[in-house]
């Protein structure tokens, strides 16, 4: 079963079972001025980008998540899989 994790301030802050709940919370947090990532986490698979807030940062955050882990090392958002 997938979990949806929300990250900001350089670390994972919360995990949700419901995708929309994670996105709603991320949107609320972004209103405080933070850049927030929402990713999908499945057992034994790397995290997969879902969305980011504010929307003006979405393309850049998606690009950061699209770099393969084998090439990214510690430069990947939040430091690893």
Gaussian input, Z-matrix of N, CA and C with variables (Angstrom, degrees):
# hf/3-21g

backbone

0 1
 N
 C     1     B1
 C     2     B2     1     A1
 N     3     B3     2     A2     1     D1
 C     4     B4     3     A3     2     D2
 C     5     B5     4     A4     3     D3
 N     6     B6     5     A5     4     D4
 C     7     B7     6     A6     5     D5
 C     8     B8     7     A7     6     D6
 N     9     B9     8     A8     7     D7
 C    10    B10     9     A9     8     D8
 C    11    B11    10    A10     9     D9
 N    12    B12    11    A11    10    D10
 C    13    B13    12    A12    11    D11
 C    14    B14    13    A13    12    D12
 N    15    B15    14    A14    13    D13
 C    16    B16    15    A15    14    D14
 C    17    B17    16    A16    15    D15
 N    18    B18    17    A17    16    D16
 C    19    B19    18    A18    17    D17
 C    20    B20    19    A19    18    D18
 N    21    B21    20    A20    19    D19
 C    22    B22    21    A21    20    D20
 C    23    B23    22    A22    21    D21
 N    24    B24    23    A23    22    D22
 C    25    B25    24    A24    23    D23
 C    26    B26    25    A25    24    D24
 N    27    B27    26    A26    25    D25
 C    28    B28    27    A27    26    D26
 C    29    B29    28    A28    27    D27
 N    30    B30    29    A29    28    D28
 C    31    B31    30    A30    29    D29
 C    32    B32    31    A31    30    D30
 N    33    B33    32    A32    31    D31
 C    34    B34    33    A33    32    D32
 C    35    B35    34    A34    33    D33
 N    36    B36    35    A35    34    D34
 C    37    B37    36    A36    35    D35
 C    38    B38    37    A37    36    D36
 N    39    B39    38    A38    37    D37
 C    40    B40    39    A39    38    D38
 C    41    B41    40    A40    39    D39
 N    42    B42    41    A41    40    D40
 C    43    B43    42    A42    41    D41
 C    44    B44    43    A43    42    D42
 N    45    B45    44    A44    43    D43
 C    46    B46    45    A45    44    D44
 C    47    B47    46    A46    45    D45
 N    48    B48    47    A47    46    D46
 C    49    B49    48    A48    47    D47
 C    50    B50    49    A49    48    D48
 N    51    B51    50    A50    49    D49
 C    52    B52    51    A51    50    D50
 C    53    B53    52    A52    51    D51
 N    54    B54    53    A53    52    D52
 C    55    B55    54    A54    53    D53
 C    56    B56    55    A55    54    D54
 N    57    B57    56    A56    55    D55
 C    58    B58    57    A57    56    D56
 C    59    B59    58    A58    57    D57
 N    60    B60    59    A59    58    D58
 C    61    B61    60    A60    59    D59
 C    62    B62    61    A61    60    D60
 N    63    B63    62    A62    61    D61
 C    64    B64    63    A63    62    D62
 C    65    B65    64    A64    63    D63
 N    66    B66    65    A65    64    D64
 C    67    B67    66    A66    65    D65
 C    68    B68    67    A67    66    D66
 N    69    B69    68    A68    67    D67
 C    70    B70    69    A69    68    D68
 C    71    B71    70    A70    69    D69
 N    72    B72    71    A71    70    D70
 C    73    B73    72    A72    71    D71
 C    74    B74    73    A73    72    D72
 N    75    B75    74    A74    73    D73
 C    76    B76    75    A75    74    D74
 C    77    B77    76    A76    75    D75
 N    78    B78    77    A77    76    D76
 C    79    B79    78    A78    77    D77
 C    80    B80    79    A79    78    D78
 N    81    B81    80    A80    79    D79
 C    82    B82    81    A81    80    D80
 C    83    B83    82    A82    81    D81
 N    84    B84    83    A83    82    D82
 C    85    B85    84    A84    83    D83
 C    86    B86    85    A85    84    D84
 N    87    B87    86    A86    85    D85
 C    88    B88    87    A87    86    D86
 C    89    B89    88    A88    87    D87
 N    90    B90    89    A89    88    D88
 C    91    B91    90    A90    89    D89
 C    92    B92    91    A91    90    D90
 N    93    B93    92    A92    91    D91
 C    94    B94    93    A93    92    D92
 C    95    B95    94    A94    93    D93
 N    96    B96    95    A95    94    D94
 C    97    B97    96    A96    95    D95
 C    98    B98    97    A97    96    D96
 N    99    B99    98    A98    97    D97
 C   100   B100    99    A99    98    D98
 C   101   B101   100   A100    99    D99
 N   102   B102   101   A101   100   D100
 C   103   B103   102   A102   101   D101
 C   104   B104   103   A103   102   D102
 N   105   B105   104   A104   103   D103
 C   106   B106   105   A105   104   D104
 C   107   B107   106   A106   105   D105
 N   108   B108   107   A107   106   D106
 C   109   B109   108   A108   107   D107
 C   110   B110   109   A109   108   D108
 N   111   B111   110   A110   109   D109
 C   112   B112   111   A111   110   D110
 C   113   B113   112   A112   111   D111
 N   114   B114   113   A113   112   D112
 C   115   B115   114   A114   113   D113
 C   116   B116   115   A115   114   D114
 N   117   B117   116   A116   115   D115
 C   118   B118   117   A117   116   D116
 C   119   B119   118   A118   117   D117
 N   120   B120   119   A119   118   D118
 C   121   B121   120   A120   119   D119
 C   122   B122   121   A121   120   D120
 N   123   B123   122   A122   121   D121
 C   124   B124   123   A123   122   D122
 C   125   B125   124   A124   123   D123
 N   126   B126   125   A125   124   D124
 C   127   B127   126   A126   125   D125
 C   128   B128   127   A127   126   D126
 N   129   B129   128   A128   127   D127
 C   130   B130   129   A129   128   D128
 C   131   B131   130   A130   129   D129
 N   132   B132   131   A131   130   D130
 C   133   B133   132   A132   131   D131
 C   134   B134   133   A133   132   D132
 N   135   B135   134   A134   133   D133
 C   136   B136   135   A135   134   D134
 C   137   B137   136   A136   135   D135
 N   138   B138   137   A137   136   D136
 C   139   B139   138   A138   137   D137
 C   140   B140   139   A139   138   D138
 N   141   B141   140   A140   139   D139
 C   142   B142   141   A141   140   D140
 C   143   B143   142   A142   141   D141
 N   144   B144   143   A143   142   D142
 C   145   B145   144   A144   143   D143
 C   146   B146   145   A145   144   D144
 N   147   B147   146   A146   145   D145
 C   148   B148   147   A147   146   D146
 C   149   B149   148   A148   147   D147
 N   150   B150   149   A149   148   D148
 C   151   B151   150   A150   149   D149
 C   152   B152   151   A151   150   D150
 N   153   B153   152   A152   151   D151
 C   154   B154   153   A153   152   D152
 C   155   B155   154   A154   153   D153
 N   156   B156   155   A155   154   D154
 C   157   B157   156   A156   155   D155
 C   158   B158   157   A157   156   D156
 N   159   B159   158   A158   157   D157
 C   160   B160   159   A159   158   D158
 C   161   B161   160   A160   159   D159
 N   162   B162   161   A161   160   D160
 C   163   B163   162   A162   161   D161
 C   164   B164   163   A163   162   D162
 N   165   B165   164   A164   163   D163
 C   166   B166   165   A165   164   D164
 C   167   B167   166   A166   165   D165
 N   168   B168   167   A167   166   D166
 C   169   B169   168   A168   167   D167
 C   170   B170   169   A169   168   D168
 N   171   B171   170   A170   169   D169
 C   172   B172   171   A171   170   D170
 C   173   B173   172   A172   171   D171
 N   174   B174   173   A173   172   D172
 C   175   B175   174   A174   173   D173
 C   176   B176   175   A175   174   D174
 N   177   B177   176   A176   175   D175
 C   178   B178   177   A177   176   D176
 C   179   B179   178   A178   177   D177
 N   180   B180   179   A179   178   D178
 C   181   B181   180   A180   179   D179
 C   182   B182   181   A181   180   D180
 N   183   B183   182   A182   181   D181
 C   184   B184   183   A183   182   D182
 C   185   B185   184   A184   183   D183
 N   186   B186   185   A185   184   D184
 C   187   B187   186   A186   185   D185
 C   188   B188   187   A187   186   D186
 N   189   B189   188   A188   187   D187
 C   190   B190   189   A189   188   D188
 C   191   B191   190   A190   189   D189
 N   192   B192   191   A191   190   D190
 C   193   B193   192   A192   191   D191
 C   194   B194   193   A193   192   D192
 N   195   B195   194   A194   193   D193
 C   196   B196   195   A195   194   D194
 C   197   B197   196   A196   195   D195
 N   198   B198   197   A197   196   D196
 C   199   B199   198   A198   197   D197
 C   200   B200   199   A199   198   D198
 N   201   B201   200   A200   199   D199
 C   202   B202   201   A201   200   D200
 C   203   B203   202   A202   201   D201
 N   204   B204   203   A203   202   D202
 C   205   B205   204   A204   203   D203
 C   206   B206   205   A205   204   D204
 N   207   B207   206   A206   205   D205
 C   208   B208   207   A207   206   D206
 C   209   B209   208   A208   207   D207
 N   210   B210   209   A209   208   D208
 C   211   B211   210   A210   209   D209
 C   212   B212   211   A211   210   D210
 N   213   B213   212   A212   211   D211
 C   214   B214   213   A213   212   D212
 C   215   B215   214   A214   213   D213
 N   216   B216   215   A215   214   D214
 C   217   B217   216   A216   215   D215
 C   218   B218   217   A217   216   D216
 N   219   B219   218   A218   217   D217
 C   220   B220   219   A219   218   D218
 C   221   B221   220   A220   219   D219
 N   222   B222   221   A221   220   D220
 C   223   B223   222   A222   221   D221
 C   224   B224   223   A223   222   D222
 N   225   B225   224   A224   223   D223
 C   226   B226   225   A225   224   D224
 C   227   B227   226   A226   225   D225
 N   228   B228   227   A227   226   D226
 C   229   B229   228   A228   227   D227
 C   230   B230   229   A229   228   D228
 N   231   B231   230   A230   229   D229
 C   232   B232   231   A231   230   D230
 C   233   B233   232   A232   231   D231
 N   234   B234   233   A233   232   D232
 C   235   B235   234   A234   233   D233
 C   236   B236   235   A235   234   D234
 N   237   B237   236   A236   235   D235
 C   238   B238   237   A237   236   D236
 C   239   B239   238   A238   237   D237
 N   240   B240   239   A239   238   D238
 C   241   B241   240   A240   239   D239
 C   242   B242   241   A241   240   D240

   B1=1.4450
   B2=1.5356
   B3=1.2918
   B4=1.4591
   B5=1.5222
   B6=1.3138
   B7=1.4586
   B8=1.5175
   B9=1.3017
   B10=1.4559
   B11=1.5122
   B12=1.3272
   B13=1.4489
   B14=1.5164
   B15=1.3222
   B16=1.4509
   B17=1.5253
   B18=1.3279
   B19=1.4556
   B20=1.5088
   B21=1.3255
   B22=1.4600
   B23=1.5198
   B24=1.3184
   B25=1.4603
   B26=1.5283
   B27=1.3521
   B28=1.4474
   B29=1.5152
   B30=1.3429
   B31=1.4663
   B32=1.5152
   B33=1.3312
   B34=1.4642
   B35=1.5095
   B36=1.3222
   B37=1.4522
   B38=1.5263
   B39=1.3313
   B40=1.4672
   B41=1.5186
   B42=1.3361
   B43=1.4677
   B44=1.5247
   B45=1.3193
   B46=1.4576
   B47=1.5240
   B48=1.3197
   B49=1.4632
   B50=1.5234
   B51=1.3222
   B52=1.4592
   B53=1.5319
   B54=1.3177
   B55=1.4665
   B56=1.5287
   B57=1.3170
   B58=1.4627
   B59=1.5329
   B60=1.3085
   B61=1.4664
   B62=1.5304
   B63=1.3201
   B64=1.4640
   B65=1.5299
   B66=1.3165
   B67=1.4636
   B68=1.5232
   B69=1.3124
   B70=1.4673
   B71=1.5271
   B72=1.3375
   B73=1.4651
   B74=1.5215
   B75=1.3284
   B76=1.4614
   B77=1.5290
   B78=1.3091
   B79=1.4656
   B80=1.5380
   B81=1.3280
   B82=1.4674
   B83=1.5268
   B84=1.3232
   B85=1.4631
   B86=1.5236
   B87=1.3192
   B88=1.4652
   B89=1.5242
   B90=1.3166
   B91=1.4622
   B92=1.5250
   B93=1.3344
   B94=1.4617
   B95=1.5301
   B96=1.3466
   B97=1.4524
   B98=1.5130
   B99=1.3073
   B100=1.4660
   B101=1.5248
   B102=1.3441
   B103=1.4559
   B104=1.5182
   B105=1.3340
   B106=1.4620
   B107=1.5251
   B108=1.3332
   B109=1.4595
   B110=1.5187
   B111=1.3364
   B112=1.4617
   B113=1.5257
   B114=1.3188
   B115=1.4547
   B116=1.5153
   B117=1.3202
   B118=1.4601
   B119=1.5203
   B120=1.3113
   B121=1.4569
   B122=1.5165
   B123=1.3265
   B124=1.4637
   B125=1.5138
   B126=1.2913
   B127=1.4535
   B128=1.5340
   B129=1.3137
   B130=1.4631
   B131=1.5253
   B132=1.3185
   B133=1.4639
   B134=1.5267
   B135=1.3242
   B136=1.4660
   B137=1.5295
   B138=1.3061
   B139=1.4661
   B140=1.5286
   B141=1.3364
   B142=1.4637
   B143=1.5244
   B144=1.3023
   B145=1.4567
   B146=1.5262
   B147=1.3361
   B148=1.4617
   B149=1.5197
   B150=1.3380
   B151=1.4603
   B152=1.5165
   B153=1.3268
   B154=1.4644
   B155=1.5217
   B156=1.3045
   B157=1.4664
   B158=1.5167
   B159=1.3353
   B160=1.4498
   B161=1.5293
   B162=1.2981
   B163=1.4579
   B164=1.5269
   B165=1.3268
   B166=1.4667
   B167=1.5292
   B168=1.3217
   B169=1.4638
   B170=1.5299
   B171=1.3093
   B172=1.4738
   B173=1.5270
   B174=1.3103
   B175=1.4676
   B176=1.5257
   B177=1.3242
   B178=1.4646
   B179=1.5261
   B180=1.3128
   B181=1.4676
   B182=1.5315
   B183=1.3224
   B184=1.4613
   B185=1.5247
   B186=1.3262
   B187=1.4585
   B188=1.5283
   B189=1.3160
   B190=1.4700
   B191=1.5236
   B192=1.3101
   B193=1.4615
   B194=1.5241
   B195=1.3078
   B196=1.4599
   B197=1.5260
   B198=1.3270
   B199=1.4597
   B200=1.5266
   B201=1.3307
   B202=1.4794
   B203=1.5285
   B204=1.3090
   B205=1.4708
   B206=1.5187
   B207=1.3073
   B208=1.4570
   B209=1.5188
   B210=1.3263
   B211=1.4552
   B212=1.5239
   B213=1.3086
   B214=1.4574
   B215=1.5210
   B216=1.3188
   B217=1.4531
   B218=1.5061
   B219=1.3016
   B220=1.4632
   B221=1.5241
   B222=1.3371
   B223=1.4558
   B224=1.5270
   B225=1.3102
   B226=1.4612
   B227=1.5406
   B228=1.3220
   B229=1.4574
   B230=1.5290
   B231=1.2958
   B232=1.4655
   B233=1.5261
   B234=1.3334
   B235=1.4443
   B236=1.5061
   B237=1.2887
   B238=1.4512
   B239=1.5089
   B240=1.3289
   B241=1.4543
   B242=1.4669
   A1=109.10
   A2=116.27
   A3=121.89
   A4=111.04
   A5=114.41
   A6=123.36
   A7=106.29
   A8=116.18
   A9=121.76
   A10=107.16
   A11=115.67
   A12=121.48
   A13=110.32
   A14=115.02
   A15=122.44
   A16=107.71
   A17=115.25
   A18=119.86
   A19=112.09
   A20=114.76
   A21=122.42
   A22=107.95
   A23=116.48
   A24=121.99
   A25=111.60
   A26=117.08
   A27=121.53
   A28=117.05
   A29=117.87
   A30=118.72
   A31=110.58
   A32=115.35
   A33=121.36
   A34=108.26
   A35=116.25
   A36=120.63
   A37=113.46
   A38=116.35
   A39=119.83
   A40=109.47
   A41=116.16
   A42=122.16
   A43=108.63
   A44=115.87
   A45=122.68
   A46=110.06
   A47=116.43
   A48=121.26
   A49=110.80
   A50=116.18
   A51=122.56
   A52=110.77
   A53=116.43
   A54=122.20
   A55=111.92
   A56=116.82
   A57=120.15
   A58=112.01
   A59=116.93
   A60=120.43
   A61=109.97
   A62=116.90
   A63=121.10
   A64=110.66
   A65=116.31
   A66=120.53
   A67=110.99
   A68=117.75
   A69=120.71
   A70=111.14
   A71=116.36
   A72=119.57
   A73=110.77
   A74=116.90
   A75=120.72
   A76=110.93
   A77=116.44
   A78=120.89
   A79=110.29
   A80=116.84
   A81=121.12
   A82=111.06
   A83=116.99
   A84=120.62
   A85=110.39
   A86=117.59
   A87=121.68
   A88=111.53
   A89=117.34
   A90=120.48
   A91=112.03
   A92=118.17
   A93=122.23
   A94=111.44
   A95=117.14
   A96=121.18
   A97=114.89
   A98=117.65
   A99=121.36
   A100=110.54
   A101=115.59
   A102=122.36
   A103=106.03
   A104=116.45
   A105=121.82
   A106=110.11
   A107=116.38
   A108=122.62
   A109=109.95
   A110=115.66
   A111=122.13
   A112=106.30
   A113=116.22
   A114=121.27
   A115=109.99
   A116=114.95
   A117=121.30
   A118=107.66
   A119=116.51
   A120=121.78
   A121=108.93
   A122=114.74
   A123=121.53
   A124=107.93
   A125=115.08
   A126=120.75
   A127=110.93
   A128=115.21
   A129=124.84
   A130=114.81
   A131=118.49
   A132=122.02
   A133=109.07
   A134=117.37
   A135=118.52
   A136=110.73
   A137=114.45
   A138=119.63
   A139=109.73
   A140=114.98
   A141=121.26
   A142=108.70
   A143=116.40
   A144=122.75
   A145=111.11
   A146=115.98
   A147=121.65
   A148=109.45
   A149=117.29
   A150=121.69
   A151=109.27
   A152=115.65
   A153=121.53
   A154=108.74
   A155=114.12
   A156=121.69
   A157=108.21
   A158=119.09
   A159=126.83
   A160=111.33
   A161=115.58
   A162=120.90
   A163=112.64
   A164=117.18
   A165=120.55
   A166=112.23
   A167=118.23
   A168=123.25
   A169=112.86
   A170=117.49
   A171=121.21
   A172=113.55
   A173=118.70
   A174=120.80
   A175=111.32
   A176=117.02
   A177=120.29
   A178=111.36
   A179=117.46
   A180=120.94
   A181=110.25
   A182=117.10
   A183=119.98
   A184=110.62
   A185=117.06
   A186=120.61
   A187=111.22
   A188=117.27
   A189=120.54
   A190=111.00
   A191=117.16
   A192=121.08
   A193=112.32
   A194=119.29
   A195=120.61
   A196=113.20
   A197=118.14
   A198=121.67
   A199=108.25
   A200=117.67
   A201=119.06
   A202=111.13
   A203=116.53
   A204=121.63
   A205=110.99
   A206=118.35
   A207=119.93
   A208=111.58
   A209=117.84
   A210=121.56
   A211=112.52
   A212=116.80
   A213=120.02
   A214=113.51
   A215=117.70
   A216=119.81
   A217=111.76
   A218=116.94
   A219=122.07
   A220=112.64
   A221=118.60
   A222=119.71
   A223=111.73
   A224=117.84
   A225=122.33
   A226=108.75
   A227=118.74
   A228=120.13
   A229=111.78
   A230=116.44
   A231=124.41
   A232=112.51
   A233=117.98
   A234=122.85
   A235=120.41
   A236=121.48
   A237=119.05
   A238=113.75
   A239=115.13
   A240=119.67
   A241=109.91
   D1=137.63
   D2=-178.48
   D3=-78.39
   D4=147.01
   D5=169.94
   D6=-115.83
   D7=153.17
   D8=177.01
   D9=-117.79
   D10=118.47
   D11=-176.34
   D12=-105.53
   D13=143.81
   D14=179.43
   D15=-116.12
   D16=126.83
   D17=-178.98
   D18=-125.73
   D19=140.78
   D20=172.72
   D21=-162.97
   D22=166.05
   D23=-177.59
   D24=56.21
   D25=32.88
   D26=173.92
   D27=79.08
   D28=10.17
   D29=177.83
   D30=-154.57
   D31=164.03
   D32=176.16
   D33=-75.06
   D34=129.43
   D35=-173.76
   D36=-103.54
   D37=-36.56
   D38=-172.90
   D39=-157.23
   D40=149.96
   D41=176.21
   D42=-123.75
   D43=141.22
   D44=-177.25
   D45=-128.72
   D46=149.73
   D47=171.84
   D48=-82.22
   D49=-28.07
   D50=-175.17
   D51=-101.77
   D52=123.63
   D53=-177.86
   D54=-59.67
   D55=-48.23
   D56=-176.62
   D57=-65.97
   D58=-34.09
   D59=176.85
   D60=-64.41
   D61=-41.97
   D62=178.17
   D63=-63.22
   D64=-44.37
   D65=-179.71
   D66=-65.20
   D67=-43.03
   D68=178.97
   D69=-61.01
   D70=-43.60
   D71=179.92
   D72=-66.12
   D73=-41.25
   D74=178.55
   D75=-60.86
   D76=-41.40
   D77=178.96
   D78=-61.73
   D79=-42.32
   D80=178.25
   D81=-63.35
   D82=-44.62
   D83=179.74
   D84=-62.46
   D85=-40.23
   D86=-179.07
   D87=-61.77
   D88=-26.81
   D89=178.23
   D90=-66.27
   D91=-14.04
   D92=176.76
   D93=-87.48
   D94=1.53
   D95=177.51
   D96=100.26
   D97=3.86
   D98=179.68
   D99=-89.57
   D100=155.10
   D101=169.44
   D102=-93.71
   D103=125.77
   D104=-170.62
   D105=-125.78
   D106=131.74
   D107=176.12
   D108=-106.27
   D109=143.55
   D110=170.41
   D111=-120.32
   D112=127.70
   D113=-179.93
   D114=-130.61
   D115=158.51
   D116=174.79
   D117=-100.62
   D118=132.32
   D119=178.21
   D120=-121.62
   D121=124.60
   D122=175.32
   D123=-120.63
   D124=148.52
   D125=-178.19
   D126=-54.77
   D127=130.81
   D128=176.76
   D129=67.49
   D130=8.32
   D131=176.72
   D132=-119.46
   D133=151.48
   D134=176.87
   D135=-68.32
   D136=158.35
   D137=176.85
   D138=-62.22
   D139=148.68
   D140=179.95
   D141=-125.28
   D142=129.99
   D143=-178.88
   D144=-60.67
   D145=134.18
   D146=175.05
   D147=-109.50
   D148=-55.53
   D149=179.82
   D150=-165.77
   D151=173.83
   D152=177.49
   D153=-147.12
   D154=156.37
   D155=177.22
   D156=-134.97
   D157=148.07
   D158=-1.76
   D159=-67.22
   D160=160.78
   D161=-176.15
   D162=-58.06
   D163=-28.71
   D164=179.19
   D165=-64.93
   D166=-18.30
   D167=179.46
   D168=-98.61
   D169=-5.86
   D170=-171.28
   D171=-58.31
   D172=-47.64
   D173=-177.53
   D174=-62.34
   D175=-42.42
   D176=179.73
   D177=-66.35
   D178=-40.49
   D179=179.98
   D180=-68.26
   D181=-39.94
   D182=177.79
   D183=-63.44
   D184=-40.42
   D185=177.71
   D186=-61.87
   D187=-39.99
   D188=178.72
   D189=-63.29
   D190=-37.17
   D191=-179.97
   D192=-78.26
   D193=-16.96
   D194=-176.93
   D195=-82.63
   D196=-10.31
   D197=178.13
   D198=-70.76
   D199=127.92
   D200=179.81
   D201=-59.56
   D202=140.65
   D203=-178.56
   D204=-57.06
   D205=-35.93
   D206=-177.59
   D207=-65.35
   D208=-24.37
   D209=178.56
   D210=-97.20
   D211=-21.59
   D212=-170.47
   D213=-87.99
   D214=-36.53
   D215=-176.84
   D216=55.70
   D217=-134.29
   D218=-176.31
   D219=-78.11
   D220=-1.65
   D221=-179.98
   D222=-82.78
   D223=-10.77
   D224=178.81
   D225=-66.46
   D226=148.30
   D227=179.46
   D228=-52.44
   D229=135.51
   D230=175.54
   D231=66.70
   D232=15.02
   D233=167.38
   D234=77.80
   D235=10.63
   D236=175.26
   D237=154.33
   D238=178.89
   D239=-175.58
   D240=-68.65

